[in-house]
């Protein structure tokens, strides 16, 4: 899974001399909260978030003499390059979603502009895009039943489970494998396209595996 | 004692699984025998069940979908989509007849020949969407009945209570934008159980915003948790919506003995839910309740809970 597959293309960008008022309008129009700032040749020079704007403008009315009109004047007269963040965490086209997840966490940002080899902005990947990928992988919202099986931590157990499931002619819509609270064991999660899990659960238990009660699910 | 219509047709037993399957004719055989042996059958008013008119099905399903199911049966297909929803040569007709049973019960109540109705029908309906059959369901019986009441009997607002342990995703999809039918579903949480929908923020769309209410329940929830939802969520919803009739998608698979899910209701939980629906109907809809069988796969708890359900419909 590469960033390129999940990023938003046709990225909205701002010129450094655009006003904060322009930026606010774009954020409203496109329902976004950060915009990469690029030079005329498309290269990234900063990023502007709605929080950058808020931090730059004192709330009108709190300071004597600073009226709503004054604030509007400030927004129209201030170029984004004065307020934007210059040190930007970015992703490249060859980065994977795993890279993006770690970057978003480590830099505590909401979005990563995606750059091509020449440093031009060709997309942006946000926390929302990553969550969408996670929703797809988990199969949330797909017609299915969930099953969690605890297996010994040794090769071949997942294959055994899949063989049992396939003998019931049931499609697997999602699989996850992770470590389990107990040492020497792993947990496998399935989403299966059937209402009738009972016979599958029975066959899995008869094959010597442990089915976790849903209230004991670890993930 | 209330006049309780009972709709049933012996041909419901013709929809038989081609392989071992929990939704079998034995369920209904057990139900009718239990009704006989307890003397409850005599206390109910049998109503004639017939095939519904096309228009009454087309309110809920598209012609292309019906054609698809009909030809699948004619061809001898064993399933519709996944293996959950099996077919035999009779299945299309019997699915229509199942909706016909729901209509028969609704008709008796709407015309006043009965105060309430219980429809012992199969196959069940609440997973069937406008263009898709799934989860043992082919025709959405409860949606057909609601629309029938509106079209033929001038009912304005109807409310559906779906307490099958699985979310009634088909019913929700069909009625999601319809402000005239309120859909309430209480079910095991979608993270743990089929079909994986029915989260609390699914509340309707467009004109139907606010007329869907989902109560997902954690695995292991029992009578007490269900009572709280009926008191704190269903009751105010009924008070606000003011339906003219209540329909129940009555599944009995939230029982602790049922093998298909993890909810732990006792027989008394089903008494509580029936009582509460009857009380609300008495307060807001002249007592009118039409209850339709959905799931429930463990014969002993199915029959004992249905007995309680029918007694409460007769006496409440």
Interface residues (C-beta under 8 A of the other chain):
Chain A: X139 X140 X141 X142 X143 X144 X145 X146 X168 X169 X170 X171 X191 X193 X194 X195 X196 X197 X198 X199 X213 X214 X215 X217
Chain B: X20 X21 X22 X82 X83 X84 X127 X134 X135 X136 X166 X169 X191 X192 X193 X194 X195 X196 X197 X218 X219 X220 X259 X260 X262
